[in-house]
Amino acid sequence: MQHRFRLPVLLVCILMMILSGCGQATEQQAAQNANKETAEKPASSSTANRTTSFPRTFKHLSGETTVAQEPEKIATPYIAFVDYLAVLDEYPIAAQGVSVIKSNFPNLSQRLEGKAVEDLGMEVDLEKLLASKPDLIIAADDMQDKYEMLSQIAPTIILPQAGDWRETLLQLGEAIGKEDTAKKVLADFDQKSAEYKEKLAFRSNETVLFVMYNGKEQFTTWNDGRFDPFYKGLGLKPVESANKNGQLSLESLVALNPDHLFVINNWQYPVQGGVKAALKDSNVWNSLNAVKNNHVYELADPSLPGPMALAKIDGIEEIMKAMGKE
């Protein structure tokens, strides 16, 4: 995604902050005062369970950043990191795409209810980011070329846009002092996955396919490992011949003929009334085994294929709910 920034105004603002002495202290000065400042601050509900070992230096894609003290005002100009922060029970003060989340991603939107998060827009507005006065910025690698500018606003960490979700969760936990929380989230996920795998063992010989409907009897499918937490973690059986990513016609889907079909909501091209209703009069659609046996499951949240933690955590619940019935 390309970001369009209003740079002249922003640069003037940053320069004024620096010249007036209101800019950030140097990392060395911040580190020297970290313990004193931390002691003077009351613990907030979101920071109370952090690992209190600050200052800490964090290695990331653009180098090293010293986080002098527990961050209380985190901003993220990357929409997916809102998901990870919510899983860690940490909510940014400003983030990319808040209105998009609230309109199209019900699971994450539910977690954001009652949280005051400034919307930076999908085309990130750096003036709003500056005005939010964060003490830590967590950005993605699509903003690496803006790293020095972001660092003038607050200490900045750059992480991959689509890294391994487990690794990203641990990295974010380490950066904000919640690595123990991140480890517990993953341990709980693994324990629940093992429990659900045992409960779904009676489905082990039934094939499962995940698709997204694009309209006009066209689907998107994936075979790049993004569903491994479900196929491997829950013991689901993939369709052996479904070995290509990309577009899939209705006829091609019928050729694959999975026993269970998960149709993920396409938030950019929503289908009024759902896919089952839209295709109910199609003889081709009705020839699918999954349709005949009422094993088509429509998932309202479109985040399942994405590289997000909440998508995986809520995903195993959705799958268990759908396939756990005899």
VOVEX-316476 format. One record per residue (C-alpha): residue number from 1; residue in one letter; x, y, z. Coordinates in nm, 3 decimals, always signed. Example, Ala and Ser with C-alpha at 12.3 -4.5 7.8 and 13.67 -1.06 7.14 Angstrom:
2
<num = 1; residuo = A; x = +1.230; y = -0.450; z = +0.780> $
<num = 2; residuo = S; x = +1.367; y = -0.106; z = +0.714> $
This chain:
326
<num = 1; residuo = M; x = +0.000; y = +0.000; z = +0.000> $
<num = 2; residuo = Q; x = +0.138; y = +0.338; z = -0.094> $
<num = 3; residuo = H; x = +0.120; y = +0.613; z = +0.171> $
<num = 4; residuo = R; x = +0.074; y = +0.975; z = +0.077> $
<num = 5; residuo = F; x = +0.211; y = +1.211; z = +0.341> $
<num = 6; residuo = R; x = +0.176; y = +1.581; z = +0.392> $
<num = 7; residuo = L; x = +0.547; y = +1.629; z = +0.450> $
<num = 8; residuo = P; x = +0.607; y = +2.007; z = +0.451> $
<num = 9; residuo = V; x = +0.370; y = +2.073; z = +0.740> $
<num = 10; residuo = L; x = +0.500; y = +1.772; z = +0.927> $
<num = 11; residuo = L; x = +0.864; y = +1.870; z = +0.888> $
<num = 12; residuo = V; x = +0.792; y = +2.221; z = +1.013> $
<num = 13; residuo = C; x = +0.612; y = +2.079; z = +1.315> $
<num = 14; residuo = I; x = +0.899; y = +1.845; z = +1.394> $
<num = 15; residuo = L; x = +1.154; y = +2.124; z = +1.353> $
<num = 16; residuo = M; x = +0.957; y = +2.350; z = +1.587> $
<num = 17; residuo = M; x = +0.941; y = +2.073; z = +1.846> $
<num = 18; residuo = I; x = +1.315; y = +2.019; z = +1.827> $
<num = 19; residuo = L; x = +1.404; y = +2.390; z = +1.839> $
<num = 20; residuo = S; x = +1.168; y = +2.457; z = +2.129> $
<num = 21; residuo = G; x = +1.315; y = +2.177; z = +2.333> $
<num = 22; residuo = C; x = +0.992; y = +1.981; z = +2.330> $
<num = 23; residuo = G; x = +1.130; y = +1.700; z = +2.119> $
<num = 24; residuo = Q; x = +1.238; y = +1.368; z = +2.251> $
<num = 25; residuo = A; x = +1.528; y = +1.338; z = +2.491> $
<num = 26; residuo = T; x = +1.819; y = +1.145; z = +2.355> $
<num = 27; residuo = E; x = +1.814; y = +0.772; z = +2.410> $
<num = 28; residuo = Q; x = +2.097; y = +0.806; z = +2.662> $
<num = 29; residuo = Q; x = +1.914; y = +1.073; z = +2.863> $
<num = 30; residuo = A; x = +1.591; y = +0.879; z = +2.848> $
<num = 31; residuo = A; x = +1.761; y = +0.566; z = +2.968> $
<num = 32; residuo = Q; x = +1.918; y = +0.750; z = +3.265> $
<num = 33; residuo = N; x = +1.579; y = +0.885; z = +3.372> $
<num = 34; residuo = A; x = +1.377; y = +0.573; z = +3.291> $
<num = 35; residuo = N; x = +1.361; y = +0.421; z = +3.638> $
<num = 36; residuo = K; x = +1.269; y = +0.750; z = +3.803> $
<num = 37; residuo = E; x = +0.997; y = +0.830; z = +3.552> $
<num = 38; residuo = T; x = +0.855; y = +0.479; z = +3.569> $
<num = 39; residuo = A; x = +0.833; y = +0.495; z = +3.947> $
<num = 40; residuo = E; x = +0.648; y = +0.825; z = +3.935> $
<num = 41; residuo = K; x = +0.385; y = +0.699; z = +3.689> $
<num = 42; residuo = P; x = +0.073; y = +0.517; z = +3.811> $
<num = 43; residuo = A; x = +0.031; y = +0.176; z = +3.650> $
<num = 44; residuo = S; x = -0.247; y = +0.167; z = +3.393> $
<num = 45; residuo = S; x = -0.465; y = -0.140; z = +3.341> $
<num = 46; residuo = S; x = -0.289; y = -0.215; z = +3.011> $
<num = 47; residuo = T; x = +0.063; y = -0.188; z = +3.154> $
<num = 48; residuo = A; x = +0.012; y = -0.353; z = +3.492> $
<num = 49; residuo = N; x = +0.107; y = -0.703; z = +3.369> $
<num = 50; residuo = R; x = +0.412; y = -0.603; z = +3.169> $
<num = 51; residuo = T; x = +0.759; y = -0.734; z = +3.227> $
<num = 52; residuo = T; x = +0.916; y = -0.432; z = +3.399> $
<num = 53; residuo = S; x = +1.267; y = -0.448; z = +3.257> $
<num = 54; residuo = F; x = +1.331; y = -0.115; z = +3.094> $
<num = 55; residuo = P; x = +1.520; y = +0.040; z = +2.927> $
<num = 56; residuo = R; x = +1.562; y = -0.226; z = +2.659> $
<num = 57; residuo = T; x = +1.715; y = -0.222; z = +2.313> $
<num = 58; residuo = F; x = +1.517; y = -0.390; z = +2.040> $
<num = 59; residuo = K; x = +1.664; y = -0.509; z = +1.710> $
<num = 60; residuo = H; x = +1.438; y = -0.469; z = +1.408> $
<num = 61; residuo = L; x = +1.443; y = -0.427; z = +1.029> $
<num = 62; residuo = S; x = +1.583; y = -0.072; z = +1.041> $
<num = 63; residuo = G; x = +1.845; y = -0.125; z = +1.312> $
<num = 64; residuo = E; x = +1.818; y = -0.097; z = +1.689> $
<num = 65; residuo = T; x = +1.584; y = +0.114; z = +1.899> $
<num = 66; residuo = T; x = +1.609; y = +0.178; z = +2.270> $
<num = 67; residuo = V; x = +1.275; y = +0.180; z = +2.447> $
<num = 68; residuo = A; x = +1.359; y = +0.375; z = +2.760> $
<num = 69; residuo = Q; x = +1.053; y = +0.295; z = +2.969> $
<num = 70; residuo = E; x = +0.724; y = +0.111; z = +2.958> $
<num = 71; residuo = P; x = +0.534; y = +0.257; z = +2.661> $
<num = 72; residuo = E; x = +0.195; y = +0.394; z = +2.756> $
<num = 73; residuo = K; x = +0.105; y = +0.560; z = +2.426> $
<num = 74; residuo = I; x = +0.169; y = +0.326; z = +2.134> $
<num = 75; residuo = A; x = +0.088; y = +0.421; z = +1.776> $
<num = 76; residuo = T; x = +0.090; y = +0.186; z = +1.479> $
<num = 77; residuo = P; x = +0.062; y = +0.307; z = +1.119> $
<num = 78; residuo = Y; x = -0.005; y = -0.054; z = +1.008> $
<num = 79; residuo = I; x = -0.356; y = -0.195; z = +1.043> $
<num = 80; residuo = A; x = -0.258; y = -0.559; z = +1.111> $
<num = 81; residuo = F; x = -0.058; y = -0.467; z = +1.422> $
<num = 82; residuo = V; x = -0.379; y = -0.346; z = +1.587> $
<num = 83; residuo = D; x = -0.480; y = -0.714; z = +1.585> $
<num = 84; residuo = Y; x = -0.161; y = -0.827; z = +1.760> $
<num = 85; residuo = L; x = -0.178; y = -0.550; z = +2.019> $
<num = 86; residuo = A; x = -0.540; y = -0.637; z = +2.099> $
<num = 87; residuo = V; x = -0.440; y = -1.000; z = +2.157> $
<num = 88; residuo = L; x = -0.182; y = -0.870; z = +2.406> $
<num = 89; residuo = D; x = -0.457; y = -0.660; z = +2.571> $
<num = 90; residuo = E; x = -0.280; y = -0.347; z = +2.456> $
<num = 91; residuo = Y; x = -0.460; y = -0.082; z = +2.253> $
<num = 92; residuo = P; x = -0.285; y = +0.187; z = +2.052> $
<num = 93; residuo = I; x = -0.374; y = +0.552; z = +2.087> $
<num = 94; residuo = A; x = -0.354; y = +0.591; z = +1.708> $
<num = 95; residuo = A; x = -0.358; y = +0.339; z = +1.425> $
<num = 96; residuo = Q; x = -0.408; y = +0.289; z = +1.056> $
<num = 97; residuo = G; x = -0.753; y = +0.191; z = +0.928> $
<num = 98; residuo = V; x = -0.962; y = +0.209; z = +1.246> $
<num = 99; residuo = S; x = -1.280; y = +0.290; z = +1.052> $
<num = 100; residuo = V; x = -1.209; y = +0.000; z = +0.813> $
<num = 101; residuo = I; x = -1.169; y = -0.234; z = +1.109> $
<num = 102; residuo = K; x = -1.494; y = -0.120; z = +1.268> $
<num = 103; residuo = S; x = -1.687; y = -0.153; z = +0.942> $
<num = 104; residuo = N; x = -1.548; y = -0.479; z = +0.810> $
<num = 105; residuo = F; x = -1.365; y = -0.685; z = +1.074> $
<num = 106; residuo = P; x = -1.619; y = -0.782; z = +1.343> $
<num = 107; residuo = N; x = -1.388; y = -0.985; z = +1.567> $
<num = 108; residuo = L; x = -1.126; y = -0.716; z = +1.607> $
<num = 109; residuo = S; x = -1.392; y = -0.444; z = +1.611> $
<num = 110; residuo = Q; x = -1.549; y = -0.611; z = +1.913> $
<num = 111; residuo = R; x = -1.219; y = -0.590; z = +2.096> $
<num = 112; residuo = L; x = -1.189; y = -0.222; z = +2.015> $
<num = 113; residuo = E; x = -1.529; y = -0.135; z = +2.164> $
<num = 114; residuo = G; x = -1.489; y = +0.140; z = +2.422> $
<num = 115; residuo = K; x = -1.125; y = +0.202; z = +2.326> $
<num = 116; residuo = A; x = -1.020; y = +0.550; z = +2.215> $
<num = 117; residuo = V; x = -0.804; y = +0.489; z = +1.908> $
<num = 118; residuo = E; x = -0.732; y = +0.778; z = +1.671> $
<num = 119; residuo = D; x = -0.785; y = +0.679; z = +1.308> $
<num = 120; residuo = L; x = -0.479; y = +0.765; z = +1.100> $
<num = 121; residuo = G; x = -0.665; y = +0.665; z = +0.783> $
<num = 122; residuo = M; x = -0.563; y = +0.398; z = +0.535> $
<num = 123; residuo = E; x = -0.329; y = +0.650; z = +0.372> $
<num = 124; residuo = V; x = -0.152; y = +0.728; z = +0.697> $
<num = 125; residuo = D; x = -0.173; y = +1.092; z = +0.804> $
<num = 126; residuo = L; x = +0.158; y = +1.175; z = +0.974> $
<num = 127; residuo = E; x = +0.023; y = +1.501; z = +1.112> $
<num = 128; residuo = K; x = -0.234; y = +1.306; z = +1.312> $
<num = 129; residuo = L; x = +0.038; y = +1.063; z = +1.417> $
<num = 130; residuo = L; x = +0.252; y = +1.354; z = +1.542> $
<num = 131; residuo = A; x = -0.045; y = +1.510; z = +1.723> $
<num = 132; residuo = S; x = -0.116; y = +1.186; z = +1.910> $
<num = 133; residuo = K; x = +0.221; y = +1.225; z = +2.089> $
<num = 134; residuo = P; x = +0.311; y = +0.854; z = +2.107> $
<num = 135; residuo = D; x = +0.601; y = +0.729; z = +2.313> $
<num = 136; residuo = L; x = +0.649; y = +0.429; z = +2.081> $
<num = 137; residuo = I; x = +0.570; y = +0.374; z = +1.713> $
<num = 138; residuo = I; x = +0.543; y = +0.021; z = +1.572> $
<num = 139; residuo = A; x = +0.544; y = +0.035; z = +1.192> $
<num = 140; residuo = A; x = +0.574; y = -0.217; z = +0.909> $
<num = 141; residuo = D; x = +0.843; y = -0.250; z = +0.646> $
<num = 142; residuo = D; x = +0.636; y = -0.058; z = +0.392> $
<num = 143; residuo = M; x = +0.742; y = +0.251; z = +0.591> $
<num = 144; residuo = Q; x = +1.111; y = +0.172; z = +0.617> $
<num = 145; residuo = D; x = +1.192; y = +0.470; z = +0.398> $
<num = 146; residuo = K; x = +1.018; y = +0.693; z = +0.656> $
<num = 147; residuo = Y; x = +1.203; y = +0.545; z = +0.954> $
<num = 148; residuo = E; x = +1.417; y = +0.852; z = +1.031> $
<num = 149; residuo = M; x = +1.115; y = +1.080; z = +1.012> $
<num = 150; residuo = L; x = +0.907; y = +0.854; z = +1.237> $
<num = 151; residuo = S; x = +1.196; y = +0.834; z = +1.482> $
<num = 152; residuo = Q; x = +1.183; y = +1.213; z = +1.519> $
<num = 153; residuo = I; x = +0.830; y = +1.170; z = +1.655> $
<num = 154; residuo = A; x = +0.899; y = +0.877; z = +1.890> $
<num = 155; residuo = P; x = +1.122; y = +0.568; z = +1.918> $
<num = 156; residuo = T; x = +1.023; y = +0.353; z = +1.620> $
<num = 157; residuo = I; x = +1.034; y = -0.019; z = +1.553> $
<num = 158; residuo = I; x = +0.995; y = -0.166; z = +1.202> $
<num = 159; residuo = L; x = +0.861; y = -0.521; z = +1.166> $
<num = 160; residuo = P; x = +0.765; y = -0.730; z = +0.860> $
<num = 161; residuo = Q; x = +0.418; y = -0.676; z = +0.718> $
<num = 162; residuo = A; x = +0.348; y = -1.045; z = +0.679> $
<num = 163; residuo = G; x = +0.587; y = -1.230; z = +0.904> $
<num = 164; residuo = D; x = +0.511; y = -1.553; z = +1.085> $
<num = 165; residuo = W; x = +0.224; y = -1.465; z = +1.318> $
<num = 166; residuo = R; x = +0.375; y = -1.638; z = +1.620> $
<num = 167; residuo = E; x = +0.710; y = -1.466; z = +1.574> $
<num = 168; residuo = T; x = +0.544; y = -1.128; z = +1.524> $
<num = 169; residuo = L; x = +0.340; y = -1.168; z = +1.841> $
<num = 170; residuo = L; x = +0.655; y = -1.250; z = +2.038> $
<num = 171; residuo = Q; x = +0.841; y = -0.954; z = +1.885> $
<num = 172; residuo = L; x = +0.562; y = -0.714; z = +1.975> $
<num = 173; residuo = G; x = +0.545; y = -0.860; z = +2.324> $
<num = 174; residuo = E; x = +0.917; y = -0.809; z = +2.370> $
<num = 175; residuo = A; x = +0.904; y = -0.452; z = +2.240> $
<num = 176; residuo = I; x = +0.633; y = -0.342; z = +2.483> $
<num = 177; residuo = G; x = +0.733; y = -0.554; z = +2.781> $
<num = 178; residuo = K; x = +0.462; y = -0.817; z = +2.744> $
<num = 179; residuo = E; x = +0.667; y = -1.115; z = +2.628> $
<num = 180; residuo = D; x = +0.523; y = -1.330; z = +2.909> $
<num = 181; residuo = T; x = +0.172; y = -1.244; z = +2.791> $
<num = 182; residuo = A; x = +0.266; y = -1.335; z = +2.433> $
<num = 183; residuo = K; x = +0.413; y = -1.668; z = +2.542> $
<num = 184; residuo = K; x = +0.100; y = -1.748; z = +2.743> $
<num = 185; residuo = V; x = -0.126; y = -1.662; z = +2.447> $
<num = 186; residuo = L; x = +0.069; y = -1.905; z = +2.229> $
<num = 187; residuo = A; x = +0.075; y = -2.175; z = +2.496> $
<num = 188; residuo = D; x = -0.301; y = -2.145; z = +2.542> $
<num = 189; residuo = F; x = -0.350; y = -2.157; z = +2.166> $
<num = 190; residuo = D; x = -0.141; y = -2.473; z = +2.134> $
<num = 191; residuo = Q; x = -0.322; y = -2.639; z = +2.423> $
<num = 192; residuo = K; x = -0.663; y = -2.557; z = +2.278> $
<num = 193; residuo = S; x = -0.553; y = -2.668; z = +1.929> $
<num = 194; residuo = A; x = -0.447; y = -3.006; z = +2.067> $
<num = 195; residuo = E; x = -0.779; y = -3.039; z = +2.249> $
<num = 196; residuo = Y; x = -0.978; y = -2.950; z = +1.937> $
<num = 197; residuo = K; x = -0.767; y = -3.179; z = +1.719> $
<num = 198; residuo = E; x = -0.866; y = -3.470; z = +1.939> $
<num = 199; residuo = K; x = -1.232; y = -3.370; z = +1.926> $
<num = 200; residuo = L; x = -1.221; y = -3.339; z = +1.547> $
<num = 201; residuo = A; x = -1.045; y = -3.670; z = +1.492> $
<num = 202; residuo = F; x = -1.368; y = -3.821; z = +1.358> $
<num = 203; residuo = R; x = -1.334; y = -3.577; z = +1.063> $
<num = 204; residuo = S; x = -0.974; y = -3.673; z = +0.983> $
<num = 205; residuo = N; x = -1.061; y = -3.840; z = +0.652> $
<num = 206; residuo = E; x = -1.289; y = -3.560; z = +0.531> $
<num = 207; residuo = T; x = -1.131; y = -3.294; z = +0.311> $
<num = 208; residuo = V; x = -1.146; y = -2.924; z = +0.399> $
<num = 209; residuo = L; x = -1.097; y = -2.620; z = +0.176> $
<num = 210; residuo = F; x = -1.087; y = -2.247; z = +0.259> $
<num = 211; residuo = V; x = -1.189; y = -1.999; z = -0.011> $
<num = 212; residuo = M; x = -1.298; y = -1.638; z = -0.047> $
<num = 213; residuo = Y; x = -1.580; y = -1.550; z = -0.285> $
<num = 214; residuo = N; x = -1.514; y = -1.269; z = -0.534> $
<num = 215; residuo = G; x = -1.853; y = -1.264; z = -0.707> $
<num = 216; residuo = K; x = -1.942; y = -1.387; z = -1.057> $
<num = 217; residuo = E; x = -1.881; y = -1.747; z = -0.948> $
<num = 218; residuo = Q; x = -1.511; y = -1.681; z = -0.886> $
<num = 219; residuo = F; x = -1.319; y = -1.776; z = -0.573> $
<num = 220; residuo = T; x = -0.973; y = -1.714; z = -0.428> $
<num = 221; residuo = T; x = -0.782; y = -2.000; z = -0.270> $
<num = 222; residuo = W; x = -0.439; y = -2.025; z = -0.107> $
<num = 223; residuo = N; x = -0.171; y = -2.287; z = -0.064> $
<num = 224; residuo = D; x = +0.112; y = -2.091; z = +0.096> $
<num = 225; residuo = G; x = +0.099; y = -2.216; z = +0.455> $
<num = 226; residuo = R; x = -0.131; y = -1.949; z = +0.595> $
<num = 227; residuo = F; x = -0.384; y = -2.217; z = +0.697> $
<num = 228; residuo = D; x = -0.126; y = -2.449; z = +0.856> $
<num = 229; residuo = P; x = -0.246; y = -2.363; z = +1.210> $
<num = 230; residuo = F; x = -0.576; y = -2.522; z = +1.106> $
<num = 231; residuo = Y; x = -0.468; y = -2.804; z = +0.877> $
<num = 232; residuo = K; x = -0.177; y = -2.914; z = +1.093> $
<num = 233; residuo = G; x = -0.287; y = -2.779; z = +1.428> $
<num = 234; residuo = L; x = -0.639; y = -2.923; z = +1.410> $
<num = 235; residuo = G; x = -0.558; y = -3.225; z = +1.197> $
<num = 236; residuo = L; x = -0.774; y = -3.114; z = +0.904> $
<num = 237; residuo = K; x = -0.727; y = -3.290; z = +0.572> $
<num = 238; residuo = P; x = -0.650; y = -3.062; z = +0.275> $
<num = 239; residuo = V; x = -0.775; y = -3.132; z = -0.077> $
<num = 240; residuo = E; x = -0.471; y = -3.295; z = -0.238> $
<num = 241; residuo = S; x = -0.524; y = -3.144; z = -0.582> $
<num = 242; residuo = A; x = -0.571; y = -2.790; z = -0.446> $
<num = 243; residuo = N; x = -0.207; y = -2.703; z = -0.505> $
<num = 244; residuo = K; x = -0.233; y = -2.358; z = -0.660> $
<num = 245; residuo = N; x = -0.300; y = -2.015; z = -0.517> $
<num = 246; residuo = G; x = -0.515; y = -1.767; z = -0.699> $
<num = 247; residuo = Q; x = -0.846; y = -1.768; z = -0.880> $
<num = 248; residuo = L; x = -1.080; y = -2.065; z = -0.886> $
<num = 249; residuo = S; x = -1.392; y = -2.087; z = -1.098> $
<num = 250; residuo = L; x = -1.705; y = -2.257; z = -0.969> $
<num = 251; residuo = E; x = -1.640; y = -2.546; z = -1.206> $
<num = 252; residuo = S; x = -1.284; y = -2.581; z = -1.074> $
<num = 253; residuo = L; x = -1.417; y = -2.578; z = -0.720> $
<num = 254; residuo = V; x = -1.656; y = -2.860; z = -0.806> $
<num = 255; residuo = A; x = -1.362; y = -3.056; z = -0.950> $
<num = 256; residuo = L; x = -1.190; y = -3.026; z = -0.611> $
<num = 257; residuo = N; x = -1.518; y = -3.115; z = -0.438> $
<num = 258; residuo = P; x = -1.418; y = -3.078; z = -0.070> $
<num = 259; residuo = D; x = -1.623; y = -3.242; z = +0.202> $
<num = 260; residuo = H; x = -1.617; y = -2.919; z = +0.405> $
<num = 261; residuo = L; x = -1.601; y = -2.573; z = +0.251> $
<num = 262; residuo = F; x = -1.526; y = -2.256; z = +0.447> $
<num = 263; residuo = V; x = -1.623; y = -1.943; z = +0.253> $
<num = 264; residuo = I; x = -1.458; y = -1.634; z = +0.400> $
<num = 265; residuo = N; x = -1.630; y = -1.299; z = +0.370> $
<num = 266; residuo = N; x = -1.463; y = -1.073; z = +0.115> $
<num = 267; residuo = W; x = -1.488; y = -0.732; z = +0.281> $
<num = 268; residuo = Q; x = -1.398; y = -0.551; z = -0.041> $
<num = 269; residuo = Y; x = -1.666; y = -0.733; z = -0.242> $
<num = 270; residuo = P; x = -1.936; y = -0.840; z = +0.005> $
<num = 271; residuo = V; x = -2.218; y = -1.058; z = -0.121> $
<num = 272; residuo = Q; x = -2.564; y = -0.949; z = -0.016> $
<num = 273; residuo = G; x = -2.727; y = -1.229; z = +0.181> $
<num = 274; residuo = G; x = -2.420; y = -1.450; z = +0.168> $
<num = 275; residuo = V; x = -2.272; y = -1.689; z = -0.085> $
<num = 276; residuo = K; x = -2.508; y = -1.978; z = -0.017> $
<num = 277; residuo = A; x = -2.806; y = -1.757; z = -0.088> $
<num = 278; residuo = A; x = -2.642; y = -1.607; z = -0.397> $
<num = 279; residuo = L; x = -2.567; y = -1.948; z = -0.551> $
<num = 280; residuo = K; x = -2.866; y = -2.148; z = -0.429> $
<num = 281; residuo = D; x = -3.014; y = -2.176; z = -0.779> $
<num = 282; residuo = S; x = -2.690; y = -2.291; z = -0.940> $
<num = 283; residuo = N; x = -2.692; y = -2.658; z = -1.038> $
<num = 284; residuo = V; x = -2.313; y = -2.656; z = -1.045> $
<num = 285; residuo = W; x = -2.292; y = -2.519; z = -0.690> $
<num = 286; residuo = N; x = -2.555; y = -2.765; z = -0.568> $
<num = 287; residuo = S; x = -2.351; y = -3.057; z = -0.703> $
<num = 288; residuo = L; x = -2.080; y = -2.998; z = -0.441> $
<num = 289; residuo = N; x = -2.060; y = -3.261; z = -0.166> $
<num = 290; residuo = A; x = -2.025; y = -2.984; z = +0.091> $
<num = 291; residuo = V; x = -2.348; y = -2.824; z = -0.029> $
<num = 292; residuo = K; x = -2.538; y = -3.154; z = -0.038> $
<num = 293; residuo = N; x = -2.431; y = -3.239; z = +0.318> $
<num = 294; residuo = N; x = -2.479; y = -2.887; z = +0.459> $
<num = 295; residuo = H; x = -2.106; y = -2.854; z = +0.519> $
<num = 296; residuo = V; x = -2.061; y = -2.505; z = +0.376> $
<num = 297; residuo = Y; x = -1.966; y = -2.254; z = +0.646> $
<num = 298; residuo = E; x = -1.970; y = -1.881; z = +0.585> $
<num = 299; residuo = L; x = -1.728; y = -1.684; z = +0.802> $
<num = 300; residuo = A; x = -1.824; y = -1.321; z = +0.857> $
<num = 301; residuo = D; x = -1.476; y = -1.206; z = +0.956> $
<num = 302; residuo = P; x = -1.242; y = -1.169; z = +0.657> $
<num = 303; residuo = S; x = -0.919; y = -1.181; z = +0.857> $
<num = 304; residuo = L; x = -0.878; y = -1.562; z = +0.859> $
<num = 305; residuo = P; x = -0.631; y = -1.574; z = +0.565> $
<num = 306; residuo = G; x = -0.432; y = -1.280; z = +0.700> $
<num = 307; residuo = P; x = -0.107; y = -1.285; z = +0.898> $
<num = 308; residuo = M; x = -0.273; y = -1.189; z = +1.226> $
<num = 309; residuo = A; x = -0.284; y = -1.353; z = +1.567> $
<num = 310; residuo = L; x = -0.650; y = -1.289; z = +1.642> $
<num = 311; residuo = A; x = -0.743; y = -1.447; z = +1.307> $
<num = 312; residuo = K; x = -0.581; y = -1.772; z = +1.418> $
<num = 313; residuo = I; x = -0.711; y = -1.761; z = +1.775> $
<num = 314; residuo = D; x = -1.070; y = -1.695; z = +1.669> $
<num = 315; residuo = G; x = -1.028; y = -1.919; z = +1.365> $
<num = 316; residuo = I; x = -0.989; y = -2.241; z = +1.563> $
<num = 317; residuo = E; x = -1.305; y = -2.150; z = +1.753> $
<num = 318; residuo = E; x = -1.500; y = -2.096; z = +1.430> $
<num = 319; residuo = I; x = -1.376; y = -2.423; z = +1.285> $
<num = 320; residuo = M; x = -1.453; y = -2.618; z = +1.600> $
<num = 321; residuo = K; x = -1.802; y = -2.469; z = +1.612> $
<num = 322; residuo = A; x = -1.862; y = -2.559; z = +1.247> $
<num = 323; residuo = M; x = -1.712; y = -2.906; z = +1.230> $
<num = 324; residuo = G; x = -1.745; y = -3.029; z = +1.587> $
<num = 325; residuo = K; x = -2.102; y = -3.147; z = +1.548> $
<num = 326; residuo = E; x = -2.162; y = -3.514; z = +1.468> $
